[in-house]
């Protein structure tokens, strides 16, 4: 009797394993060929250095979601679009949000001439990160790190009323030609916790105020400009969409359908006395199939003062 029960359990386990193997095989047969065929390498070293100038891209690329993102929205079908979007702006620095490990690896493999710093918000394989990519022919990495957006920034954990662990990644860079040093922060605030966003903004403002150097701060802050969270950041840093000579307005979350309404939730801020911002714009380009993400990429072009 015991042997019969063990045999049934074994059959169930084997059946589950076979079903998973079949599902993964079907998945890769459907999506992986496009992933390989459409892969294109972009080498930033072919672009001029323009020392003293700085082009920054911030882009929530939509995490790799096997459950809901099918067909043209699947990461394997839009990865090349994400890379093309970023490369078209020839950024000196790019900050990404909602980036899983497989997505980080892809971006690192096709965006040549960049190095990056990164951290993930948990230890699981599917955790999301906030990498900062930077040109290695233009900048030297002096220091980097991360902290948790919580009551205990140096200890892993979820803060306040947040739905998830949230982090900020930072890097201190030196422009090789001019010896200028500056700090870059990249983050993704919680999508549910109002208090968590407000407290995270206070934490960021404190960290920025403690630095004696120019700062670029970017990310998906999941809140619009009329909120207390935004005001906390704006009291220390300037929104590039406000101070750029050539700018545009509009929402940055497109919901996959190209929404034109709404207000931004993605931002690039800078220390206002450190940079002269020429241009800010929202990249709303799409392919024939779809947008590269459910957010638009945003771009700021500036020069050190």
C-alpha positions in Angstrom: 0.0 0.0 0.0 2.8 2.4 0.9 4.7 1.5 -2.3 1.5 2.3 -4.3 1.2 5.7 -2.7 4.9 6.5 -3.3 4.5 5.4 -7.0 1.5 7.8 -7.4 3.4 10.7 -5.9 6.4 9.9 -8.1 4.2 9.8 -11.2 2.7 13.2 -10.3 6.1 14.8 -9.8 7.4 13.4 -13.1 4.2 14.6 -14.9 4.7 18.1 -13.5 8.3 18.2 -14.5 7.5 17.0 -18.0 4.7 19.5 -18.3 7.0 22.3 -17.3 9.7 21.1 -19.7 7.1 21.0 -22.6 5.9 24.4 -21.7 9.4 25.9 -21.7 10.2 24.2 -25.0 7.0 25.6 -26.6 7.8 29.0 -25.1 11.3 29.1 -26.5 10.3 27.8 -29.9 7.7 30.6 -30.1 9.8 33.6 -28.9 13.5 32.8 -28.8 14.2 32.9 -32.6 13.1 36.5 -32.8 15.2 37.3 -29.8 18.3 36.0 -31.5 17.5 37.2 -35.1 16.7 40.8 -34.1 19.6 41.3 -31.7 21.7 44.2 -32.9 24.8 45.7 -31.2 25.2 49.4 -30.7 28.6 50.8 -30.0 28.6 54.2 -28.3 32.3 54.6 -29.0 31.4 55.5 -32.6 29.7 58.6 -31.3 31.6 61.8 -30.4 32.6 62.4 -26.8 31.4 66.0 -26.6 33.2 66.6 -23.3 31.4 68.8 -20.9 28.0 67.8 -22.4 25.8 65.2 -20.9 22.9 63.2 -22.5 20.9 61.3 -20.0 18.2 58.7 -20.7 15.8 57.3 -18.1 13.6 54.4 -19.1 11.3 52.0 -17.3 11.6 49.1 -19.7 8.8 47.0 -18.2 9.9 43.9 -16.3 10.1 40.5 -18.1 6.5 39.2 -17.4 5.8 35.7 -18.6 2.2 35.8 -17.4 0.7 38.8 -19.0 3.0 40.1 -21.7 2.3 38.0 -24.8 3.1 38.4 -28.5 4.6 41.8 -29.3 4.7 42.8 -25.7 6.9 39.8 -24.7 10.4 40.8 -23.8 11.9 38.5 -26.4 9.9 40.4 -29.1 10.7 43.9 -27.9 14.2 43.7 -26.4 15.7 45.0 -29.6 13.2 47.9 -29.6 14.3 48.9 -26.1 18.0 48.8 -27.2 17.2 50.8 -30.4 15.3 53.4 -28.4 18.2 54.0 -26.0 20.9 53.8 -28.7 19.1 56.3 -30.9 19.8 59.1 -28.3 23.5 58.1 -27.9 23.3 58.7 -24.1 26.4 59.3 -22.0 24.4 57.9 -19.1 21.3 55.7 -19.0 19.2 54.7 -16.0 16.8 51.8 -16.3 14.0 50.6 -14.0 12.1 47.3 -13.7 15.1 45.4 -15.0 15.3 41.7 -14.3 18.6 39.8 -14.6 18.0 38.5 -18.1 17.2 42.0 -19.2 20.3 43.5 -17.6 22.4 40.8 -19.4 20.8 41.6 -22.7 21.3 45.4 -22.4 24.9 44.9 -21.4 25.5 42.6 -24.4 24.1 45.0 -27.0 25.1 48.4 -25.6 28.8 48.3 -26.2 31.2 50.9 -24.8 29.2 51.1 -21.5 29.8 49.7 -18.1 27.1 49.7 -15.4 26.5 49.5 -11.7 23.4 47.8 -10.4 21.6 46.2 -7.4 18.5 44.1 -7.1 15.8 44.7 -4.6 15.7 41.1 -3.4 17.8 37.9 -3.7 15.3 35.9 -5.8 16.2 35.3 -9.5 13.3 37.3 -10.7 14.1 40.4 -8.7 14.1 43.9 -10.4 17.1 46.2 -10.5 17.9 49.8 -11.3 21.1 49.8 -13.4 23.0 52.9 -14.3 24.9 52.5 -17.6 27.8 55.0 -18.4 30.3 55.5 -21.2 33.7 54.0 -20.3 35.5 56.1 -22.9 34.2 59.3 -21.2 33.9 58.5 -17.5 35.8 56.7 -14.8 33.8 55.1 -12.0 35.1 56.4 -8.7 32.5 54.9 -6.3 29.1 53.2 -6.3 26.6 51.6 -4.1 22.9 51.3 -3.1 20.6 51.9 -0.2 17.1 50.7 0.7 14.2 53.1 0.6 13.1 52.3 4.1 13.5 53.3 7.8 16.8 51.3 7.7 18.5 52.3 4.5 21.6 50.2 5.0 19.6 47.0 5.8 17.5 45.0 3.4 13.8 45.6 4.0 10.5 47.1 3.0 9.8 50.7 4.0 6.7 52.2 5.5 3.6 51.3 3.5 5.4 50.0 0.4 4.1 47.0 -1.5 7.7 45.9 -2.3 11.3 46.4 -1.3 12.6 49.5 -3.0 16.1 50.7 -3.6 18.2 53.5 -5.0 21.5 52.8 -6.9 24.2 55.5 -7.1 27.5 56.1 -8.8 30.2 58.8 -8.6 31.8 59.4 -12.0 34.7 61.4 -13.2 34.7 62.9 -16.7 38.2 61.9 -17.9 38.8 64.9 -20.1 37.9 67.6 -17.6 38.3 65.9 -14.2 34.8 66.9 -13.2 33.2 64.6 -10.7 29.4 64.1 -10.2 26.9 61.7 -8.7 24.2 59.8 -10.5 21.2 58.3 -8.7 18.6 55.9 -10.2 15.5 54.6 -8.4 12.0 53.2 -8.7 9.6 54.4 -6.0 6.7 52.2 -4.8 3.5 52.1 -6.9 1.1 51.8 -3.9 2.6 53.3 -0.8 2.0 57.0 -0.6 3.9 57.4 2.6 6.7 55.2 1.2 7.1 57.6 -1.7 7.1 60.7 0.5 9.6 59.2 2.9 11.8 57.9 0.0 11.9 61.4 -1.4 13.0 62.8 1.9 15.8 60.2 2.1 16.9 61.0 -1.4 16.9 64.7 -0.6 19.0 64.1 2.5 21.6 62.0 0.5 21.8 64.7 -2.2 22.2 67.5 0.3 25.1 65.7 1.9 27.1 65.7 -1.4 29.4 68.5 -2.5 29.2 67.8 -6.2 26.7 68.0 -9.1 24.0 65.4 -9.1 21.7 63.7 -11.6 18.8 62.0 -10.1 16.4 59.9 -12.3 13.8 57.3 -12.0 10.2 56.2 -12.1 8.7 57.9 -9.0 5.1 56.7 -9.5 3.7 60.1 -8.7 2.8 63.3 -10.6 4.2 66.8 -10.1 1.4 68.1 -7.8 2.2 65.6 -5.0 4.2 66.3 -1.8 6.7 63.7 -2.9 7.6 65.7 -6.0 7.8 68.9 -4.0 10.3 67.4 -1.6 12.6 66.5 -4.5 12.0 69.8 -6.3 13.1 71.7 -3.2 16.6 70.3 -3.6 16.8 69.5 -7.3 15.4 70.9 -10.6 13.2 69.0 -12.9 14.9 69.1 -16.3 11.5 69.4 -18.0 11.0 72.7 -16.2 14.4 74.3 -16.8 15.2 73.0 -20.3 15.4 75.6 -23.1 13.6 73.2 -25.4 11.1 71.1 -23.5 7.8 69.2 -23.8 5.0 68.2 -21.5 2.8 65.1 -21.2 2.5 61.8 -19.4 5.3 59.2 -19.4 3.2 56.1 -18.8 1.7 55.0 -22.1 -0.1 51.8 -20.9 1.0 50.1 -24.1 -1.5 52.1 -26.1 0.3 55.4 -26.7 -1.6 57.5 -24.2 -1.0 61.2 -24.7 -2.9 62.4 -21.7 -1.9 62.6 -18.1 1.1 63.9 -16.2 4.7 62.5 -15.9 5.7 59.9 -13.3 9.2 59.4 -14.8 11.8 62.2 -14.2 15.3 63.4 -14.6 16.3 66.0 -11.9 19.6 67.8 -11.6 21.3 70.3 -9.3 20.2 73.5 -10.9 23.5 75.5 -10.4 25.5 72.7 -12.0 24.0 72.2 -15.4 22.6 74.2 -18.3 19.8 72.0 -19.7 19.3 72.4 -23.4 16.6 69.9 -24.1 14.1 67.6 -22.5 11.8 65.4 -24.4 9.6 62.3 -24.2 10.4 59.6 -26.8 7.0 58.4 -28.1 8.3 56.4 -31.1 7.0 52.9 -31.7 7.5 50.2 -34.2 4.8 48.8 -36.4 4.1 46.2 -33.8 4.1 48.0 -30.4 5.8 50.4 -28.1 9.0 49.1 -26.6 7.6 49.4 -23.0 4.5 50.6 -21.2 6.5 53.7 -20.3 8.1 56.2 -22.6 11.8 56.9 -22.4 12.7 60.4 -21.3 15.8 62.3 -22.4 17.7 65.3 -21.1 20.6 67.0 -22.8 22.7 69.4 -20.8 26.1 70.9 -20.2 28.2 71.5 -17.1 28.2 75.1 -16.1 
